[in-house]
Structures are given as structure tokens and as C-alpha cells.
Amino acid sequence: MLQRLLATFSRIDGVRSAVVVDAEMMPVATFLDPALAGVEVNFGLLEVLREAERLSSASGLPNLEQIWVESDRGNVLVAPLEDGHVILVSSADASNIGRLRHEIRARAPVIEDLLR
């Protein structure tokens, strides 16, 4: 079920992957564009989350919701979930980052329910 839910991200133009990892950063469920086969999507994710948490705490911003990185070749959005799980969605440059942010926020509670 979780795999199918992640695959629905592919309906958004430009989305190349959607992955949920556990607290040890091991993939729990994955949707990957075939061109990304063999790519380790969780590489460096723990360090990024730690640094973002530190930065948001130092800035007085509680409850980190999402981190996004934009480049000329695409976007990566990361959102912490309950129990240390994390969702990561990557997309090509043609994608609408606002829509991705909304879709992650809307699906996060469903993903958390499926992980219980």
C-alpha cells in the first residue's frame, strides 16, 4: 500500500523518485524512475536533517516540516515523519515545487498511518 501511495507522486510533472526511509536511513518503500536504478537516495540524508534541525532550533523555528533544495537540474524535498521516518521526493527542473510541498504535507499523515 505504501509503495502504491509513493507511486502517486509520479503523477506530478517531473517527479523522479519518492522514498520513505526509517530512523537508520534504510529505505522502507521506494518509487524510482527507472533511470535512477542503483542510486542511493538516502546518501547524506541524516546529516542534512541534523543540520537543518540545528539551524531551525538556533533560529527559533520549532518543528521542522520540510527542507527543499532547488537547482537548475531539479529539486529535492525532505520531510521528517513520526518515529524518525523521513520522506524524500526528487524531481526534474520542470516540476512545481509548491505543488510538491503541498502533496507531501497532504500525504504525510497517511504515510505515518501506514507505517504504524
FIKOLSE-63270 format. One record per residue: residue in one letter; x, y, z of N, C-alpha, C, O, CB in turn. Coordinates in steps of 0.1 Angstrom, whole numbers, plus 5000, padded with zeros to 4 digits. Glycine has a CB too. Layout:
N
<code->a&nu->X&nv->Y&nw->Z&cau->X&cav->Y&caw->Z&cu->X&cv->Y&cw->Z&ou->X&ov->Y&ow->Z&cbu->X&cbv->Y&cbw->Z>
...
***
This chain:
116
<code->m&nu->5008&nv->4988&nw->5000&cau->5000&cav->5000&caw->5000&cu->5009&cv->5013&cw->5000&ou->5006&ov->5022&ow->4993&cbu->4991&cbv->5000&cbw->5012>
<code->l&nu->5019&nv->5013&nw->5008&cau->5028&cav->5024&caw->5009&cu->5035&cv->5026&cw->4996&ou->5037&ov->5038&ow->4991&cbu->5038&cbv->5023&cbw->5020>
<code->q&nu->5039&nv->5015&nw->4990&cau->5046&cav->5016&caw->4976&cu->5036&cv->5023&cw->4966&ou->5041&ov->5031&ow->4958&cbu->5050&cbv->5002&cbw->4972>
<code->r&nu->5024&nv->5019&nw->4966&cau->5014&cav->5025&caw->4957&cu->5012&cv->5040&cw->4960&ou->5010&ov->5048&ow->4950&cbu->5001&cbv->5017&cbw->4957>
<code->l&nu->5012&nv->5043&nw->4972&cau->5010&cav->5057&caw->4976&cu->5022&cv->5066&cw->4971&ou->5020&ov->5077&ow->4966&cbu->5008&cbv->5059&cbw->4991>
<code->l&nu->5034&nv->5061&nw->4973&cau->5046&cav->5068&caw->4968&cu->5045&cv->5069&cw->4953&ou->5049&ov->5079&ow->4947&cbu->5058&cbv->5061&cbw->4972>
<code->a&nu->5040&nv->5059&nw->4946&cau->5040&cav->5059&caw->4931&cu->5030&cv->5070&cw->4926&ou->5031&ov->5075&ow->4915&cbu->5035&cbv->5046&cbw->4926>
<code->t&nu->5021&nv->5074&nw->4935&cau->5012&cav->5085&caw->4930&cu->5019&cv->5098&cw->4929&ou->5014&ov->5107&ow->4922&cbu->5000&cbv->5087&cbw->4940>
<code->f&nu->5031&nv->5100&nw->4935&cau->5039&cav->5112&caw->4932&cu->5043&cv->5113&cw->4918&ou->5046&ov->5124&ow->4913&cbu->5051&cbv->5112&cbw->4941>
<code->s&nu->5043&nv->5102&nw->4911&cau->5047&cav->5102&caw->4897&cu->5037&cv->5110&cw->4888&ou->5040&ov->5113&ow->4877&cbu->5049&cbv->5088&cbw->4891>
<code->r&nu->5025&nv->5112&nw->4893&cau->5015&cav->5120&caw->4886&cu->5019&cv->5134&cw->4885&ou->5013&ov->5142&ow->4877&cbu->5002&cbv->5118&cbw->4892>
<code->i&nu->5028&nv->5139&nw->4893&cau->5032&cav->5153&caw->4893&cu->5043&cv->5154&cw->4883&ou->5053&ov->5147&ow->4884&cbu->5037&cbv->5157&cbw->4908>
<code->d&nu->5042&nv->5163&nw->4874&cau->5052&cav->5165&caw->4863&cu->5066&cv->5167&cw->4869&ou->5068&ov->5175&ow->4878&cbu->5049&cbv->5177&cbw->4855>
<code->g&nu->5075&nv->5159&nw->4864&cau->5089&cav->5160&caw->4868&cu->5094&cv->5151&cw->4879&ou->5106&ov->5150&ow->4881&cbu->5092&cbv->5173&cbw->4871>
<code->v&nu->5085&nv->5145&nw->4887&cau->5089&cav->5137&caw->4898&cu->5096&cv->5125&cw->4894&ou->5091&ov->5118&ow->4885&cbu->5077&cbv->5133&cbw->4907>
<code->r&nu->5108&nv->5123&nw->4900&cau->5116&cav->5111&caw->4896&cu->5117&cv->5101&cw->4907&ou->5120&ov->5089&ow->4904&cbu->5130&cbv->5116&cbw->4893>
<code->s&nu->5115&nv->5105&nw->4919&cau->5116&cav->5095&caw->4930&cu->5108&cv->5099&cw->4942&ou->5107&ov->5111&ow->4944&cbu->5130&cbv->5091&cbw->4934>
<code->a&nu->5103&nv->5090&nw->4950&cau->5097&cav->5092&caw->4963&cu->5101&cv->5081&cw->4971&ou->5098&ov->5069&ow->4968&cbu->5081&cbv->5094&cbw->4962>
<code->v&nu->5107&nv->5084&nw->4983&cau->5113&cav->5073&caw->4991&cu->5109&cv->5076&cw->5006&ou->5110&ov->5088&ow->5010&cbu->5128&cbv->5072&cbw->4989>
<code->v&nu->5106&nv->5066&nw->5013&cau->5104&cav->5067&caw->5028&cu->5116&cv->5059&cw->5034&ou->5118&ov->5047&ow->5030&cbu->5090&cbv->5062&cbw->5033>
<code->v&nu->5123&nv->5065&nw->5043&cau->5134&cav->5058&caw->5050&cu->5131&cv->5058&cw->5065&ou->5123&ov->5066&ow->5070&cbu->5148&cbv->5064&cbw->5047>
<code->d&nu->5136&nv->5048&nw->5072&cau->5134&cav->5047&caw->5086&cu->5144&cv->5055&cw->5094&ou->5152&ov->5062&ow->5088&cbu->5134&cbv->5032&cbw->5091>
<code->a&nu->5145&nv->5054&nw->5107&cau->5154&cav->5062&caw->5115&cu->5168&cv->5058&cw->5112&ou->5177&ov->5067&ow->5115&cbu->5151&cbv->5059&cbw->5130>
<code->e&nu->5171&nv->5047&nw->5107&cau->5185&cav->5043&caw->5104&cu->5188&cv->5047&cw->5089&ou->5199&ov->5043&ow->5084&cbu->5187&cbv->5028&cbw->5106>
<code->m&nu->5179&nv->5054&nw->5083&cau->5180&cav->5058&caw->5069&cu->5181&cv->5047&cw->5059&ou->5186&ov->5048&ow->5048&cbu->5193&cbv->5066&cbw->5067>
<code->m&nu->5174&nv->5036&nw->5062&cau->5172&cav->5025&caw->5053&cu->5159&cv->5026&cw->5046&ou->5149&ov->5029&ow->5053&cbu->5174&cbv->5011&cbw->5061>
<code->p&nu->5158&nv->5024&nw->5033&cau->5145&cav->5025&caw->5026&cu->5135&cv->5015&cw->5031&ou->5138&ov->5004&ow->5033&cbu->5148&cbv->5023&cbw->5011>
<code->v&nu->5123&nv->5021&nw->5033&cau->5111&cav->5013&caw->5037&cu->5103&cv->5010&cw->5025&ou->5098&ov->4999&ow->5023&cbu->5103&cbv->5020&cbw->5048>
<code->a&nu->5101&nv->5020&nw->5017&cau->5093&cav->5019&caw->5005&cu->5099&cv->5029&cw->4995&ou->5103&ov->5040&ow->4999&cbu->5078&cbv->5021&cbw->5007>
<code->t&nu->5099&nv->5026&nw->4982&cau->5105&cav->5034&caw->4972&cu->5097&cv->5034&cw->4959&ou->5092&ov->5024&ow->4954&cbu->5119&cbv->5029&cbw->4969>
<code->f&nu->5096&nv->5046&nw->4953&cau->5092&cav->5047&caw->4939&cu->5104&cv->5054&cw->4932&ou->5108&ov->5065&ow->4936&cbu->5079&cbv->5056&cbw->4938>
<code->l&nu->5110&nv->5048&nw->4922&cau->5121&cav->5054&caw->4915&cu->5118&cv->5053&cw->4900&ou->5113&ov->5043&ow->4894&cbu->5134&cbv->5046&cbw->4918>
<code->d&nu->5122&nv->5064&nw->4893&cau->5122&cav->5064&caw->4878&cu->5133&cv->5054&cw->4874&ou->5143&ov->5053&ow->4881&cbu->5126&cbv->5079&cbw->4873>
<code->p&nu->5130&nv->5045&nw->4864&cau->5140&cav->5035&caw->4860&cu->5154&cv->5041&cw->4858&ou->5164&ov->5033&ow->4859&cbu->5135&cbv->5028&cbw->4848>
<code->a&nu->5155&nv->5053&nw->4853&cau->5168&cav->5059&caw->4851&cu->5176&cv->5061&cw->4864&ou->5188&ov->5063&ow->4863&cbu->5166&cbv->5073&cbw->4844>
<code->l&nu->5169&nv->5060&nw->4875&cau->5176&cav->5062&caw->4888&cu->5180&cv->5049&cw->4895&ou->5185&ov->5049&ow->4906&cbu->5168&cbv->5070&cbw->4897>
<code->a&nu->5178&nv->5038&nw->4888&cau->5181&cav->5025&caw->4894&cu->5195&cv->5024&cw->4898&ou->5204&ov->5028&ow->4891&cbu->5178&cbv->5013&cbw->4883>
<code->g&nu->5197&nv->5020&nw->4910&cau->5211&cav->5019&caw->4916&cu->5215&cv->5031&cw->4923&ou->5226&ov->5031&ow->4929&cbu->5220&cbv->5016&cbw->4905>
<code->v&nu->5208&nv->5042&nw->4923&cau->5212&cav->5054&caw->4930&cu->5208&cv->5052&cw->4945&ou->5197&ov->5048&ow->4948&cbu->5205&cbv->5067&cbw->4924>
<code->e&nu->5217&nv->5056&nw->4954&cau->5215&cav->5055&caw->4968&cu->5208&cv->5068&cw->4972&ou->5215&ov->5078&ow->4974&cbu->5228&cbv->5052&cbw->4976>
<code->v&nu->5195&nv->5068&nw->4974&cau->5188&cav->5081&caw->4976&cu->5190&cv->5086&cw->4990&ou->5187&ov->5098&ow->4993&cbu->5173&cbv->5079&cbw->4973>
<code->n&nu->5194&nv->5078&nw->5000&cau->5195&cav->5082&caw->5013&cu->5209&cv->5087&cw->5017&ou->5211&ov->5090&ow->5029&cbu->5191&cbv->5071&cbw->5023>
<code->f&nu->5218&nv->5088&nw->5007&cau->5231&cav->5093&caw->5010&cu->5232&cv->5107&cw->5016&ou->5227&ov->5116&ow->5009&cbu->5240&cbv->5092&cbw->4997>
<code->g&nu->5237&nv->5108&nw->5028&cau->5239&cav->5121&caw->5034&cu->5226&cv->5127&cw->5040&ou->5226&ov->5138&ow->5045&cbu->5244&cbv->5131&cbw->5024>
<code->l&nu->5215&nv->5120&nw->5039&cau->5202&cav->5125&caw->5044&cu->5202&cv->5128&cw->5059&ou->5197&ov->5138&ow->5064&cbu->5191&cbv->5115&cbw->5041>
<code->l&nu->5208&nv->5119&nw->5067&cau->5209&cav->5121&caw->5081&cu->5216&cv->5134&cw->5085&ou->5212&ov->5141&ow->5094&cbu->5215&cbv->5109&cbw->5088>
<code->e&nu->5227&nv->5136&nw->5079&cau->5235&cav->5148&caw->5081&cu->5227&cv->5161&cw->5078&ou->5228&ov->5171&ow->5085&cbu->5248&cbv->5148&cbw->5074>
<code->v&nu->5220&nv->5160&nw->5067&cau->5212&cav->5172&caw->5062&cu->5201&cv->5175&cw->5073&ou->5199&ov->5186&ow->5076&cbu->5205&cbv->5169&cbw->5048>
<code->l&nu->5194&nv->5164&nw->5077&cau->5184&cav->5166&caw->5087&cu->5189&cv->5171&cw->5100&ou->5183&ov->5180&ow->5106&cbu->5177&cbv->5153&cbw->5090>
<code->r&nu->5200&nv->5166&nw->5105&cau->5207&cav->5171&caw->5117&cu->5210&cv->5186&cw->5116&ou->5207&ov->5194&ow->5125&cbu->5219&cbv->5163&cbw->5121>
<code->e&nu->5216&nv->5190&nw->5105&cau->5220&cav->5204&caw->5103&cu->5208&cv->5213&cw->5102&ou->5208&ov->5224&ow->5108&cbu->5229&cbv->5205&cbw->5091>
<code->a&nu->5197&nv->5208&nw->5095&cau->5185&cav->5216&caw->5094&cu->5178&cv->5218&cw->5108&ou->5174&ov->5229&ow->5111&cbu->5175&cbv->5209&cbw->5084>
<code->e&nu->5178&nv->5207&nw->5116&cau->5172&cav->5208&caw->5129&cu->5180&cv->5218&cw->5138&ou->5175&ov->5226&ow->5145&cbu->5172&cbv->5194&cbw->5136>
<code->r&nu->5194&nv->5217&nw->5137&cau->5202&cav->5226&caw->5144&cu->5200&cv->5241&cw->5140&ou->5198&ov->5250&ow->5148&cbu->5217&cbv->5223&cbw->5142>
<code->l&nu->5199&nv->5243&nw->5127&cau->5197&cav->5256&caw->5122&cu->5183&cv->5262&cw->5126&ou->5182&ov->5273&ow->5130&cbu->5198&cbv->5256&cbw->5107>
<code->s&nu->5173&nv->5254&nw->5125&cau->5159&cav->5258&caw->5128&cu->5158&cv->5261&cw->5143&ou->5151&ov->5270&ow->5147&cbu->5149&cbv->5248&cbw->5124>
<code->s&nu->5165&nv->5253&nw->5151&cau->5165&cav->5255&caw->5166&cu->5172&cv->5268&cw->5169&ou->5167&ov->5276&ow->5178&cbu->5171&cbv->5243&cbw->5173>
<code->a&nu->5183&nv->5270&nw->5163&cau->5191&cav->5282&caw->5166&cu->5184&cv->5295&cw->5161&ou->5186&ov->5305&ow->5167&cbu->5205&cbv->5281&cbw->5159>
<code->s&nu->5175&nv->5293&nw->5151&cau->5168&cav->5304&caw->5146&cu->5154&cv->5306&cw->5153&ou->5147&ov->5316&ow->5150&cbu->5165&cbv->5303&cbw->5132>
<code->g&nu->5151&nv->5297&nw->5163&cau->5139&cav->5299&caw->5170&cu->5127&cv->5294&cw->5162&ou->5115&ov->5297&ow->5165&cbu->5136&cbv->5313&cbw->5174>
<code->l&nu->5129&nv->5285&nw->5152&cau->5118&cav->5280&caw->5144&cu->5116&cv->5265&cw->5149&ou->5123&ov->5256&ow->5145&cbu->5122&cbv->5280&cbw->5129>
<code->p&nu->5105&nv->5263&nw->5156&cau->5102&cav->5249&caw->5161&cu->5096&cv->5240&cw->5150&ou->5091&ov->5245&ow->5140&cbu->5093&cbv->5250&cbw->5173>
<code->n&nu->5097&nv->5228&nw->5152&cau->5091&cav->5218&caw->5144&cu->5094&cv->5219&cw->5129&ou->5086&ov->5224&ow->5121&cbu->5076&cbv->5219&cbw->5146>
<code->l&nu->5105&nv->5214&nw->5125&cau->5110&cav->5214&caw->5111&cu->5100&cv->5206&cw->5103&ou->5097&ov->5194&ow->5107&cbu->5124&cbv->5208&cbw->5110>
<code->e&nu->5094&nv->5212&nw->5093&cau->5084&cav->5205&caw->5085&cu->5090&cv->5200&cw->5072&ou->5087&ov->5188&ow->5069&cbu->5072&cbv->5214&cbw->5082>
<code->q&nu->5097&nv->5208&nw->5065&cau->5103&cav->5203&caw->5052&cu->5116&cv->5211&cw->5050&ou->5118&ov->5222&ow->5054&cbu->5093&cbv->5206&cbw->5041>
<code->i&nu->5124&nv->5204&nw->5042&cau->5136&cav->5210&caw->5037&cu->5136&cv->5208&cw->5022&ou->5132&ov->5198&ow->5017&cbu->5150&cbv->5203&cbw->5043>
<code->w&nu->5139&nv->5219&nw->5014&cau->5139&cav->5217&caw->5000&cu->5151&cv->5224&cw->4994&ou->5156&ov->5234&ow->4999&cbu->5127&cbv->5222&cbw->4993>
<code->v&nu->5157&nv->5217&nw->4984&cau->5169&cav->5222&caw->4977&cu->5165&cv->5223&cw->4962&ou->5160&ov->5214&ow->4956&cbu->5181&cbv->5212&cbw->4979>
<code->e&nu->5167&nv->5235&nw->4957&cau->5164&cav->5238&caw->4943&cu->5177&cv->5240&cw->4935&ou->5187&ov->5246&ow->4940&cbu->5155&cbv->5250&cbw->4942>
<code->s&nu->5178&nv->5234&nw->4923&cau->5189&cav->5236&caw->4915&cu->5184&cv->5237&cw->4900&ou->5172&ov->5235&ow->4898&cbu->5200&cbv->5225&cbw->4916>
<code->d&nu->5193&nv->5240&nw->4891&cau->5189&cav->5241&caw->4877&cu->5187&cv->5227&cw->4871&ou->5181&ov->5227&ow->4860&cbu->5200&cbv->5248&cbw->4869>
<code->r&nu->5190&nv->5217&nw->4878&cau->5187&cav->5203&caw->4873&cu->5176&cv->5196&cw->4880&ou->5173&ov->5185&ow->4877&cbu->5200&cbv->5195&cbw->4874>
<code->g&nu->5170&nv->5203&nw->4890&cau->5159&cav->5196&caw->4898&cu->5158&cv->5201&cw->4912&ou->5165&ov->5210&ow->4916&cbu->5161&cbv->5181&cbw->4897>
<code->n&nu->5149&nv->5194&nw->4919&cau->5146&cav->5197&caw->4933&cu->5146&cv->5185&cw->4941&ou->5144&ov->5174&ow->4936&cbu->5133&cbv->5205&cbw->4934>
<code->v&nu->5149&nv->5187&nw->4954&cau->5148&cav->5176&caw->4964&cu->5141&cv->5181&cw->4976&ou->5144&ov->5192&ow->4981&cbu->5162&cbv->5170&cbw->4968>
<code->l&nu->5130&nv->5175&nw->4980&cau->5122&cav->5178&caw->4992&cu->5123&cv->5167&cw->5002&ou->5122&ov->5156&ow->4999&cbu->5108&cbv->5182&cbw->4988>
<code->v&nu->5126&nv->5171&nw->5014&cau->5127&cav->5162&caw->5025&cu->5118&cv->5166&cw->5036&ou->5117&ov->5178&ow->5040&cbu->5142&cbv->5161&cbw->5030>
<code->a&nu->5110&nv->5156&nw->5042&cau->5101&cav->5159&caw->5053&cu->5102&cv->5149&cw->5064&ou->5100&ov->5137&ow->5061&cbu->5087&cbv->5161&cbw->5048>
<code->p&nu->5106&nv->5153&nw->5076&cau->5106&cav->5143&caw->5087&cu->5092&cv->5138&cw->5090&ou->5082&ov->5146&ow->5089&cbu->5112&cbv->5149&cbw->5100>
<code->l&nu->5090&nv->5126&nw->5093&cau->5078&cav->5120&caw->5097&cu->5079&cv->5115&cw->5112&ou->5089&ov->5117&ow->5118&cbu->5074&cbv->5108&cbw->5088>
<code->e&nu->5069&nv->5109&nw->5117&cau->5069&cav->5103&caw->5131&cu->5079&cv->5092&cw->5132&ou->5082&ov->5085&ow->5122&cbu->5055&cbv->5098&cbw->5135>
<code->d&nu->5084&nv->5089&nw->5144&cau->5092&cav->5078&caw->5147&cu->5105&cv->5078&cw->5139&ou->5111&ov->5067&ow->5137&cbu->5085&cbv->5065&cbw->5145>
<code->g&nu->5110&nv->5089&nw->5135&cau->5123&cav->5090&caw->5128&cu->5122&cv->5087&cw->5113&ou->5133&ov->5088&ow->5106&cbu->5132&cbv->5081&cbw->5134>
<code->h&nu->5111&nv->5084&nw->5108&cau->5110&cav->5082&caw->5094&cu->5111&cv->5095&cw->5086&ou->5108&ov->5106&ow->5092&cbu->5096&cbv->5075&cbw->5090>
<code->v&nu->5114&nv->5094&nw->5074&cau->5116&cav->5106&caw->5065&cu->5111&cv->5103&cw->5051&ou->5113&ov->5092&ow->5046&cbu->5131&cbv->5110&cbw->5065>
<code->i&nu->5105&nv->5112&nw->5045&cau->5101&cav->5111&caw->5031&cu->5110&cv->5120&cw->5023&ou->5112&ov->5132&ow->5026&cbu->5086&cbv->5114&cbw->5029>
<code->l&nu->5114&nv->5115&nw->5012&cau->5123&cav->5123&caw->5002&cu->5116&cv->5122&cw->4988&ou->5114&ov->5111&ow->4984&cbu->5138&cbv->5118&cbw->5002>
<code->v&nu->5114&nv->5133&nw->4982&cau->5109&cav->5134&caw->4968&cu->5118&cv->5142&cw->4960&ou->5122&ov->5153&ow->4964&cbu->5094&cbv->5140&cbw->4968>
<code->s&nu->5123&nv->5136&nw->4949&cau->5131&cav->5144&caw->4940&cu->5124&cv->5146&cw->4926&ou->5116&ov->5137&ow->4922&cbu->5145&cbv->5137&cbw->4938>
<code->s&nu->5128&nv->5157&nw->4920&cau->5121&cav->5160&caw->4907&cu->5130&cv->5167&cw->4898&ou->5141&ov->5172&ow->4902&cbu->5109&cbv->5168&cbw->4909>
<code->a&nu->5127&nv->5166&nw->4885&cau->5134&cav->5173&caw->4875&cu->5131&cv->5188&cw->4876&ou->5122&ov->5193&ow->4883&cbu->5131&cbv->5168&cbw->4861>
<code->d&nu->5138&nv->5196&nw->4868&cau->5137&cav->5211&caw->4869&cu->5123&cv->5216&cw->4865&ou->5120&ov->5227&ow->4868&cbu->5147&cbv->5217&cbw->4860>
<code->a&nu->5115&nv->5208&nw->4858&cau->5102&cav->5212&caw->4853&cu->5091&cv->5212&cw->4863&ou->5080&ov->5216&ow->4860&cbu->5098&cbv->5204&cbw->4841>
<code->s&nu->5094&nv->5206&nw->4875&cau->5083&cav->5204&caw->4885&cu->5080&cv->5217&cw->4892&ou->5087&ov->5226&ow->4893&cbu->5087&cbv->5193&cbw->4894>
<code->n&nu->5068&nv->5217&nw->4898&cau->5062&cav->5228&caw->4906&cu->5065&cv->5225&cw->4920&ou->5059&ov->5216&ow->4926&cbu->5047&cbv->5230&cbw->4903>
<code->i&nu->5075&nv->5232&nw->4926&cau->5079&cav->5229&caw->4940&cu->5068&cv->5232&cw->4950&ou->5067&ov->5225&ow->4960&cbu->5091&cbv->5237&cbw->4943>
<code->g&nu->5059&nv->5242&nw->4947&cau->5048&cav->5245&caw->4956&cu->5038&cv->5233&cw->4956&ou->5033&ov->5230&ow->4967&cbu->5041&cbv->5257&cbw->4951>
<code->r&nu->5036&nv->5227&nw->4945&cau->5027&cav->5216&caw->4945&cu->5033&cv->5204&cw->4952&ou->5026&ov->5197&ow->4959&cbu->5023&cbv->5212&cbw->4930>
<code->l&nu->5046&nv->5202&nw->4950&cau->5053&cav->5191&caw->4957&cu->5052&cv->5193&cw->4972&ou->5049&ov->5183&ow->4979&cbu->5067&cbv->5190&cbw->4953>
<code->r&nu->5054&nv->5205&nw->4977&cau->5053&cav->5208&caw->4991&cu->5039&cv->5205&cw->4996&ou->5038&ov->5198&ow->5007&cbu->5057&cbv->5223&cbw->4994>
<code->h&nu->5029&nv->5209&nw->4989&cau->5015&cav->5206&caw->4993&cu->5012&cv->5191&cw->4993&ou->5007&ov->5186&ow->5003&cbu->5006&cbv->5213&cbw->4983>
<code->e&nu->5016&nv->5184&nw->4983&cau->5014&cav->5170&caw->4982&cu->5021&cv->5162&cw->4993&ou->5015&ov->5153&ow->4999&cbu->5018&cbv->5164&cbw->4968>
<code->i&nu->5033&nv->5166&nw->4997&cau->5040&cav->5159&caw->5008&cu->5032&cv->5162&cw->5021&ou->5030&ov->5153&ow->5029&cbu->5054&cbv->5164&cbw->5009>
<code->r&nu->5029&nv->5174&nw->5023&cau->5021&cav->5178&caw->5035&cu->5008&cv->5170&cw->5036&ou->5004&ov->5166&ow->5047&cbu->5019&cbv->5193&cbw->5036>
<code->a&nu->5001&nv->5169&nw->5025&cau->4988&cav->5162&caw->5025&cu->4990&cv->5147&cw->5027&ou->4981&ov->5141&ow->5033&cbu->4981&cbv->5165&cbw->5012>
<code->r&nu->5000&nv->5141&nw->5022&cau->5002&cav->5127&caw->5022&cu->5009&cv->5122&cw->5035&ou->5008&ov->5110&ow->5039&cbu->5009&cbv->5122&cbw->5010>
<code->a&nu->5016&nv->5131&nw->5042&cau->5024&cav->5127&caw->5054&cu->5016&cv->5120&cw->5064&ou->5020&ov->5109&ow->5069&cbu->5030&cbv->5139&cbw->5060>
<code->p&nu->5004&nv->5124&nw->5068&cau->4996&cav->5117&caw->5078&cu->4992&cv->5103&cw->5073&ou->4992&ov->5094&ow->5081&cbu->4983&cbv->5125&cbw->5081>
<code->v&nu->4989&nv->5101&nw->5061&cau->4985&cav->5088&caw->5055&cu->4998&cv->5079&cw->5056&ou->4996&ov->5067&ow->5060&cbu->4980&cbv->5089&cbw->5041>
<code->i&nu->5009&nv->5084&nw->5052&cau->5021&cav->5076&caw->5052&cu->5024&cv->5072&cw->5067&ou->5028&ov->5061&ow->5069&cbu->5033&cbv->5084&cbw->5046>
<code->e&nu->5023&nv->5081&nw->5076&cau->5025&cav->5078&caw->5090&cu->5016&cv->5067&cw->5095&ou->5020&ov->5058&ow->5103&cbu->5024&cbv->5090&cbw->5099>
<code->d&nu->5003&nv->5068&nw->5091&cau->4994&cav->5057&caw->5095&cu->4998&cv->5044&cw->5089&ou->4997&ov->5033&ow->5096&cbu->4980&cbv->5061&cbw->5090>
<code->l&nu->5003&nv->5043&nw->5077&cau->5007&cav->5031&caw->5070&cu->5019&cv->5025&cw->5077&ou->5022&ov->5013&ow->5077&cbu->5009&cbv->5033&cbw->5056>
<code->l&nu->5027&nv->5034&nw->5083&cau->5040&cav->5029&caw->5089&cu->5037&cv->5023&cw->5103&ou->5046&ov->5017&ow->5109&cbu->5050&cbv->5041&cbw->5090>
<code->r&nu->5026&nv->5026&nw->5109&cau->5023&cav->5021&caw->5122&cu->5020&cv->5006&cw->5122&ou->5017&ov->5000&ow->5133&cbu->5011&cbv->5028&cbw->5128>
***
